[in-house]
């Protein structure tokens, strides 16, 4: 028991969601002992009309350590909820369910305020003893409560989007695997064969001050909430969406091609333009976009995207401007980072 308490203390000492999920799976595996065959976390992703199962993590006996699935998968390639009826029933009912056939499967419902529902799957050679099932259920309650604490510190209270202070850490973690050994280029262009790249878009609501001045801050807050919902429906489930403060947002996306990144932000721009906001009517957004470079820092990438956004705001608004294109046409001058640092110091 003292060892278990120590491991739980280690679990709730984590501040990273991926590490927390890995620790939960690892601790469960140790508690199950030699009878364990697989432990997994599954969550539904996508819009309500077409939700799919994403296996966030799955650990089996032939693996050395559990690891988060970081593969970017198209939503249409994921299994539909109906393809796992036992998991769907567990999630909907909120009750532990047990299935016995060629394997003993125990499914625990998962929930977190902003992460949504999910299922914790435990596969064993024999049925779980009642005492072990109760222990795992208690462990998952601790996990759920701690997820809520993380939400409180990482989410914007108005829109439920990620907040500004989480940006740097997620930026570095999500781009680390995509960094290539080639030196950075001025045009941000993707090198052939370098694999998926990340893009950062900085989004600003056009004339938002006018909305607050004309209709009041309560209506302005409603616009922000609805705009956040439009973002969640316009971008993919694995994209990271932030509210930076006021009417400014940022989105980290991963795409195979540059055109796909531009299309994603264009899709949101058109969705925002077509939406009828209560009392206010139609609202537009402007976006500055940049491809992330090898060894980029959050501040460097944000500065490029912000320059592109500034250009969009100054040249008619309601458009997406790519920093690389602006540099190529000479409308924006590429910053000399080395000289700028030398002058600063």
C-alpha positions in Angstrom: 0.0 0.0 0.0 2.8 2.6 0.8 4.2 1.9 -2.7 0.8 2.5 -4.3 0.4 5.8 -2.4 3.8 6.9 -3.6 2.9 6.1 -7.2 -0.3 8.0 -6.9 1.6 10.9 -5.5 3.9 10.8 -8.5 0.9 10.7 -10.8 -0.8 13.8 -9.5 2.6 15.6 -9.4 2.6 15.7 -13.2 1.6 18.8 -15.1 1.6 17.4 -18.7 -1.5 15.6 -19.9 0.4 13.1 -22.1 2.7 12.2 -19.2 -0.4 11.8 -17.0 -2.0 9.4 -19.4 1.2 7.4 -19.7 1.6 7.3 -15.9 -2.0 6.1 -15.5 -1.6 3.3 -17.9 1.8 2.3 -16.4 0.4 2.2 -12.9 -2.6 0.2 -14.0 -0.4 -2.3 -15.7 1.7 -2.8 -12.5 -1.5 -3.2 -10.4 -2.8 -5.9 -12.8 0.4 -7.9 -12.7 1.0 -10.9 -15.0 -2.6 -11.3 -15.9 -2.6 -8.1 -17.9 -2.9 -8.3 -21.7 -3.7 -4.7 -22.7 -4.6 -1.3 -21.3 -5.8 1.6 -23.4 -7.4 5.0 -23.3 -10.0 5.8 -26.1 -11.7 9.1 -26.6 -14.3 10.2 -29.1 -13.2 13.1 -31.5 -14.9 15.2 -34.1 -18.3 16.8 -34.4 -21.3 15.3 -32.7 -22.8 14.1 -36.0 -19.7 12.1 -37.0 -17.7 11.3 -33.9 -14.9 8.7 -34.2 -12.8 6.7 -31.7 -9.2 7.8 -31.2 -7.0 5.4 -29.4 -5.0 7.9 -27.4 -2.7 5.3 -25.8 -2.6 1.5 -25.9 -0.1 -0.7 -24.0 0.5 -4.4 -24.4 2.9 -6.9 -23.1 5.2 -6.7 -26.2 5.9 -3.0 -25.6 8.7 -1.7 -23.5 6.9 1.4 -22.2 3.5 2.9 -22.9 3.6 5.8 -25.3 1.0 8.4 -26.5 -0.1 8.0 -30.1 1.1 11.1 -31.9 0.3 10.0 -35.4 -1.9 12.5 -37.2 -4.8 10.5 -38.5 -7.5 11.8 -40.8 -10.8 11.7 -38.9 -12.5 9.7 -41.7 -9.9 7.0 -41.2 -10.9 6.5 -37.5 -13.5 3.9 -36.5 -17.0 5.3 -35.9 -18.5 5.1 -32.4 -20.9 2.3 -33.6 -18.0 0.1 -34.5 -17.2 -0.3 -30.8 -20.7 -0.8 -29.3 -19.4 -2.0 -25.9 -17.3 1.1 -25.5 -20.1 3.4 -26.7 -22.5 1.8 -24.2 -19.9 2.3 -21.4 -19.4 5.9 -22.3 -23.1 6.7 -22.6 -24.2 4.9 -19.4 -21.3 6.1 -17.3 -21.1 2.6 -15.7 -18.4 0.0 -15.6 -19.1 -2.8 -18.1 -17.6 -6.3 -18.2 -17.4 -8.5 -21.3 -16.3 -12.2 -21.4 -15.5 -14.1 -24.5 -12.1 -14.9 -26.0 -10.8 -12.3 -23.6 -11.9 -10.6 -20.4 -12.6 -7.0 -21.1 -13.4 -4.4 -18.4 -14.4 -1.0 -19.6 -14.4 2.0 -17.3 -16.1 5.3 -18.3 -13.8 8.4 -18.4 -14.9 12.0 -18.2 -13.2 15.4 -17.9 -14.7 18.8 -18.1 -13.1 19.9 -21.3 -11.4 16.7 -22.6 -14.9 15.1 -23.0 -15.9 11.6 -22.4 -13.9 8.5 -23.1 -13.3 4.8 -22.1 -10.5 3.2 -20.1 -10.1 -0.3 -21.5 -8.5 -3.1 -19.4 -8.0 -6.5 -21.1 -6.9 -9.4 -18.9 -6.6 -13.2 -19.1 -9.2 -13.7 -16.4 -12.0 -11.5 -15.1 -10.9 -8.7 -12.8 -11.5 -9.5 -9.1 -14.0 -7.1 -7.5 -11.4 -5.6 -5.2 -9.1 -4.8 -8.2 -12.0 -3.3 -10.1 -12.9 -1.0 -7.1 -9.2 0.0 -6.9 -9.0 1.0 -10.5 -12.3 2.9 -10.3 -10.9 4.9 -7.3 -7.7 5.5 -9.3 -9.7 6.9 -12.2 -11.6 9.2 -9.9 -8.3 10.7 -8.8 -7.3 11.0 -12.5 -10.6 12.7 -13.3 -10.2 15.2 -10.4 -6.7 16.0 -11.4 -7.7 16.5 -15.0 -10.1 19.1 -13.8 -7.3 20.9 -12.0 -5.2 20.9 -15.1 -8.2 22.3 -17.1 -8.6 25.2 -14.6 -5.0 26.2 -15.2 -4.8 25.6 -18.9 -8.1 26.8 -20.2 -9.5 30.3 -21.0 -12.5 30.6 -18.6 -14.8 32.3 -21.2 -14.2 30.2 -24.3 -12.7 27.0 -22.9 -9.9 27.2 -25.4 -6.3 26.7 -24.4 -4.9 29.8 -22.8 -1.8 31.8 -23.6 0.4 30.4 -20.9 0.2 26.9 -22.3 1.3 27.9 -25.8 5.1 27.7 -25.4 5.1 24.2 -23.9 2.7 22.8 -26.4 4.5 24.6 -29.3 7.8 23.0 -28.4 6.3 19.5 -27.8 4.2 19.3 -30.9 6.9 20.6 -33.2 9.8 18.7 -31.8 9.2 15.5 -33.8 8.7 17.5 -37.1 11.9 19.4 -36.9 14.3 18.6 -39.7 18.1 18.9 -39.7 18.1 21.4 -42.7 18.8 25.1 -41.9 15.9 27.5 -41.9 15.0 29.1 -45.2 13.7 32.6 -45.8 10.6 31.5 -47.7 9.2 29.1 -45.1 8.8 26.5 -47.8 8.5 22.8 -47.1 11.5 20.7 -48.2 10.7 17.7 -50.3 10.6 14.5 -48.3 10.7 16.3 -44.9 7.3 14.9 -43.8 4.4 16.8 -42.2 5.1 20.3 -41.1 3.5 22.6 -38.6 1.9 26.0 -39.2 1.0 28.8 -36.8 -2.0 31.1 -37.6 -2.7 34.2 -35.5 -6.4 35.2 -35.9 -7.9 38.6 -35.0 -11.6 39.5 -35.1 -12.1 42.5 -37.4 -13.6 45.6 -35.7 -14.2 43.9 -32.5 -14.0 47.1 -30.5 -16.9 48.4 -32.5 -18.9 45.4 -31.3 -18.2 46.1 -27.7 -18.8 49.8 -28.1 -22.1 49.3 -29.9 -23.7 46.3 -28.3 -21.9 46.1 -24.9 -19.4 43.6 -23.5 -22.0 40.9 -22.8 -22.7 40.6 -26.5 -19.0 40.9 -27.2 -18.4 37.9 -24.9 -21.1 36.0 -26.7 -19.3 36.7 -30.0 -16.1 35.3 -28.5 -17.8 32.1 -27.3 -19.5 31.5 -30.7 -16.2 32.3 -32.5 -14.5 29.6 -30.4 -17.2 27.1 -31.3 -16.7 27.9 -35.0 -12.9 27.3 -34.6 -13.5 23.9 -33.0 -15.8 22.9 -35.8 -13.6 24.4 -38.6 -10.2 22.9 -37.5 -9.3 19.3 -37.0 -9.5 17.4 -33.6 -5.7 17.3 -33.3 -5.1 21.0 -34.0 -4.4 23.2 -31.0 -6.5 26.3 -30.6 -5.7 29.2 -28.1 -7.2 32.4 -27.0 -4.4 34.8 -26.5 -6.6 37.5 -25.0 -9.2 39.9 -26.1 -10.2 39.1 -29.7 -6.9 37.4 -30.6 -6.5 33.7 -31.2 -3.8 31.3 -32.3 -4.0 27.9 -33.9 -1.2 25.3 -34.4 -2.0 23.0 -37.3 0.0 20.1 -38.8 -0.4 19.4 -42.5 1.4 17.5 -45.3 1.3 20.5 -47.7 1.3 24.2 -47.4 -1.9 24.5 -49.4 -3.6 22.3 -46.8 -2.7 24.8 -44.1 -3.9 27.7 -46.1 -7.1 25.9 -46.9 -7.7 25.2 -43.2 -7.6 28.9 -42.2 -9.5 29.9 -45.3 -12.2 27.4 -44.3 -12.5 29.0 -40.9 -12.5 32.5 -42.4 -15.4 31.6 -44.7 -17.3 29.9 -41.8 -16.9 33.0 -39.7 -18.0 35.3 -42.5 -21.1 33.3 -43.2 -22.2 32.9 -39.6 -25.0 35.2 -38.3 -24.1 36.3 -34.8 -27.1 37.2 -32.7 -27.8 41.0 -32.7 -24.5 41.7 -34.3 -24.9 40.0 -37.7 -21.9 39.1 -39.8 -18.4 39.4 -38.5 -15.1 38.8 -40.3 -11.6 37.7 -39.2 -8.1 38.4 -40.4 -5.3 35.8 -40.1 -1.5 35.8 -40.4 0.1 32.5 -41.2 3.6 31.1 -41.0 5.3 27.7 -41.5 7.4 26.7 -38.5 11.1 26.3 -39.2 13.7 24.0 -37.8 14.7 25.2 -34.3 12.0 27.8 -34.3 11.1 29.4 -31.0 7.5 30.4 -30.1 8.4 34.1 -30.1 10.0 33.9 -33.5 7.1 32.1 -35.1 4.6 34.3 -33.5 6.4 37.4 -34.7 6.3 36.2 -38.3 2.6 35.3 -38.1 1.9 38.6 -36.4 3.6 40.5 -39.2 1.4 38.7 -41.7 -1.7 39.5 -39.6 -0.7 43.2 -39.5 -0.5 43.2 -43.2 -3.9 41.5 -43.5 -5.5 44.1 -41.2 -3.9 47.0 -43.1 -4.9 45.7 -46.5 -8.6 45.2 -46.3 -9.1 42.7 -43.5 -11.1 39.5 -43.9 -8.3 37.5 -45.5 -5.5 35.1 -44.7 -2.0 36.3 -45.4 1.0 33.9 -45.5 4.3 35.3 -44.3 6.3 33.4 -46.9 4.3 34.8 -49.7 4.6 38.4 -48.4 8.4 37.9 -48.1 8.6 36.6 -51.7 6.6 39.6 -53.1 8.6 42.0 -51.0 5.6 43.3 -49.0 7.2 42.2 -45.8 10.9 42.3 -45.0 12.4 39.2 -43.4 13.9 39.9 -40.0 17.6 39.4 -39.6 17.5 37.4 -36.3 21.3 37.3 -35.8 21.8 41.0 -36.3 18.8 41.8 -34.2 20.1 39.8 -31.3 23.5 41.4 -31.7 22.0 44.9 -31.5 19.9 43.9 -28.6 22.8 42.8 -26.5 
